[in-house]
Amino acid sequence: MDDPNTTRRDEIAAGLAEVERRITGACEAAGRSRREITLVAVTKTYPASDVRILTALGVHDVAENRDQEAAAKASECADLPLTWHFVGQLQTNKARSVVSYADMIHSVDRPRLVEALGREAVKAERRVTCLVQVALDEDPGRGGVIPAELPALAGMIARTEGLALGGVMAVAPLRGDPNRAFARLLELSSAMQEEHPDATVVSAGMSGDLAEAIANGATHLRVGTALLGRRKPFVR
Ligand SMILES: *Cc1c(COP(=O)(O)O)cnc(C)c1O
């Protein structure tokens, strides 16, 4: 019998090698350096043991989208040199918990959330990097501000003690060309950087569209399925 952990390690190593091959290819095609890109492994629904394997394989950025699962996993992995990202829709009553482990929150999309995160970050004596999530389609159900609201929310984050404005994040619309969506995001990011030159993060691209994201200036890719396998449907 195979040691199940060795097998799982081989699976994840193969997924990572394939993802790295795609990233390198997309960087070459775009004339960019691999060093401009941070691969963030989205570990939602997968156990802390997978996070441990990823760390051993050299991946130190991990993301979750639900506070309860994230908090438990972060505490199980407290001994590892990890940067934790939060990428899910966030309720203000989870702000205290999330600032206790998250280094970068990708999904900031409203003033009340900025207030709550700032207040809790100050209390916890943490400085948390926030990205403004931008909605690139007409579907408000997936979170994000409309582009017209981006400058005001970015300004608010930049002025809030305990928070740092890191940049922008988006999920490509379910239908349509991801290139168009990511090109729009890059435009919005460039405009934002005129006011906020340090807000250079462009979080875009998932398992299915990471090459399009790289072609359009992404700095952070959020990749789950292509690294860890297909998730079981989540039932709330
Ligand atoms: C789950 C998730 C991802 C990863 O998606 P995959 O298609 O599995 O790579 C990226 N971003 C967000 C916001 C997610 O919730």
The ligand as a MOL file (V3000), in Angstrom:
LIG
                    3D

  0  0  0     0  0            999 V3000
M  V30 BEGIN CTAB
M  V30 COUNTS 15 15 0 0 0
M  V30 BEGIN ATOM
M  V30 1 C -12.3730 29.4490 -5.2260 0
M  V30 2 C -11.8380 30.7600 -5.6700 0
M  V30 3 C -10.7410 30.8280 -6.5420 0
M  V30 4 C -10.0660 29.5920 -7.1290 0
M  V30 5 O -10.8200 29.1030 -8.1820 0
M  V30 6 P -10.3230 27.8520 -9.0540 0
M  V30 7 O -11.1590 27.9270 -10.2690 0
M  V30 8 O -10.5550 26.6280 -8.2430 0
M  V30 9 O -8.8750 28.0530 -9.3500 0
M  V30 10 C -10.2730 32.0840 -6.8840 0
M  V30 11 N -10.8420 33.2190 -6.4150 0
M  V30 12 C -11.8980 33.1960 -5.5810 0
M  V30 13 C -12.4840 34.4800 -5.1150 0
M  V30 14 C -12.4330 31.9710 -5.1880 0
M  V30 15 O -13.4920 31.9490 -4.3650 0
M  V30 END ATOM
M  V30 BEGIN BOND
M  V30 1 1 1 2
M  V30 2 1 2 3
M  V30 3 2 2 14
M  V30 4 1 3 4
M  V30 5 2 3 10
M  V30 6 1 4 5
M  V30 7 1 5 6
M  V30 8 2 6 7
M  V30 9 1 6 8
M  V30 10 1 6 9
M  V30 11 1 10 11
M  V30 12 2 11 12
M  V30 13 1 12 13
M  V30 14 1 12 14
M  V30 15 1 14 15
M  V30 END BOND
M  V30 END CTAB
M  END
